């Protein structure tokens, strides 16, 4: 998986297409990422001490990595990532402009 926690991504498909955000958590087994404010769903909460009134709360759900693309700050667009080996280290690069990520 080429995306990591803290990367800025742009949603390419779905109801939130065109929106950007930073990855908060990566789920490697299910190939999903959690981005705050994107892919929001409503959850009905029972009355508890935390929520004395109960009610409806909006929560972000993980989105599949195929629906997001890395956002390059230099190109100002959604791009694919590649790898380059320098000094026995793997470095992520932008496929469009070739800059190091």
C-alpha positions as a Python dict, from the first residue, in 0.01 Angstrom:
ca = {
    (1, 'X'): (0, 0, 0),
    (2, 'X'): (156, 328, -110),
    (3, 'X'): (-60, 559, 102),
    (4, 'X'): (41, 634, 459),
    (5, 'X'): (-99, 812, 763),
    (6, 'X'): (-68, 1190, 723),
    (7, 'X'): (-77, 1190, 341),
    (8, 'X'): (-305, 1442, 172),
    (9, 'X'): (-543, 1267, -67),
    (10, 'X'): (-821, 1368, -305),
    (11, 'X'): (-1139, 1161, -348),
    (12, 'X'): (-1169, 1054, -712),
    (13, 'X'): (-1496, 853, -706),
    (14, 'X'): (-1816, 859, -505),
    (15, 'X'): (-2036, 1113, -332),
    (16, 'X'): (-1739, 1314, -197),
    (17, 'X'): (-1558, 1340, -533),
    (18, 'X'): (-1319, 1637, -550),
    (19, 'X'): (-1279, 1680, -173),
    (20, 'X'): (-940, 1660, -3),
    (21, 'X'): (-824, 1552, 339),
    (22, 'X'): (-541, 1401, 542),
    (23, 'X'): (-538, 1030, 617),
    (24, 'X'): (-602, 967, 986),
    (25, 'X'): (-577, 587, 986),
    (26, 'X'): (-487, 311, 738),
    (27, 'X'): (-653, -32, 742),
    (28, 'X'): (-408, -256, 553),
    (29, 'X'): (-609, -581, 549),
    (30, 'X'): (-928, -428, 412),
    (31, 'X'): (-741, -172, 192),
    (32, 'X'): (-928, 125, 339),
    (33, 'X'): (-831, 465, 479),
    (34, 'X'): (-1009, 689, 729),
    (35, 'X'): (-1025, 1058, 637),
    (36, 'X'): (-1202, 1296, 878),
    (37, 'X'): (-1495, 1482, 720),
    (38, 'X'): (-1516, 1245, 421),
    (39, 'X'): (-1759, 955, 373),
    (40, 'X'): (-1976, 1074, 665),
    (41, 'X'): (-2269, 858, 779),
    (42, 'X'): (-2538, 914, 1039),
    (43, 'X'): (-2548, 690, 1344),
    (44, 'X'): (-2844, 678, 1584),
    (45, 'X'): (-2731, 686, 1948),
    (46, 'X'): (-2930, 563, 2249),
    (47, 'X'): (-2952, 772, 2563),
    (48, 'X'): (-2635, 741, 2770),
    (49, 'X'): (-2447, 951, 3024),
    (50, 'X'): (-2237, 1086, 2739),
    (51, 'X'): (-2544, 1168, 2526),
    (52, 'X'): (-2833, 1230, 2770),
    (53, 'X'): (-3071, 1324, 2486),
    (54, 'X'): (-2959, 1047, 2250),
    (55, 'X'): (-3002, 1140, 1886),
    (56, 'X'): (-2824, 1126, 1552),
    (57, 'X'): (-2445, 1166, 1525),
    (58, 'X'): (-2242, 1194, 1205),
    (59, 'X'): (-1932, 972, 1192),
    (60, 'X'): (-1669, 919, 920),
    (61, 'X'): (-1638, 569, 776),
    (62, 'X'): (-1332, 424, 605),
    (63, 'X'): (-1318, 461, 227),
    (64, 'X'): (-1152, 216, -13),
    (65, 'X'): (-808, 321, -140),
    (66, 'X'): (-914, 276, -501),
    (67, 'X'): (-1147, 576, -457),
    (68, 'X'): (-872, 814, -344),
    (69, 'X'): (-553, 944, -507),
    (70, 'X'): (-246, 1105, -354),
    (71, 'X'): (-249, 1486, -383),
    (72, 'X'): (89, 1628, -490),
    (73, 'X'): (156, 1974, -346),
    (74, 'X'): (396, 2061, -629),
    (75, 'X'): (166, 1955, -917),
    (76, 'X'): (-153, 2069, -735),
    (77, 'X'): (-334, 1760, -866),
    (78, 'X'): (-419, 1400, -781),
    (79, 'X'): (-135, 1175, -897),
    (80, 'X'): (-6, 819, -884),
    (81, 'X'): (291, 731, -666),
    (82, 'X'): (599, 534, -762),
    (83, 'X'): (912, 415, -589),
    (84, 'X'): (1277, 499, -649),
    (85, 'X'): (1571, 334, -473),
    (86, 'X'): (1848, 568, -355),
    (87, 'X'): (2127, 463, -115),
    (88, 'X'): (1945, 135, -38),
    (89, 'X'): (1632, 327, 68),
    (90, 'X'): (1292, 318, -98),
    (91, 'X'): (1166, 670, -171),
    (92, 'X'): (815, 757, -286),
    (93, 'X'): (799, 983, -592),
    (94, 'X'): (524, 1160, -787),
    (95, 'X'): (472, 993, -1124),
    (96, 'X'): (369, 1323, -1286),
    (97, 'X'): (648, 1563, -1188),
    (98, 'X'): (906, 1320, -1044),
    (99, 'X'): (941, 1508, -715),
    (100, 'X'): (1010, 1326, -390),
    (101, 'X'): (712, 1290, -157),
}
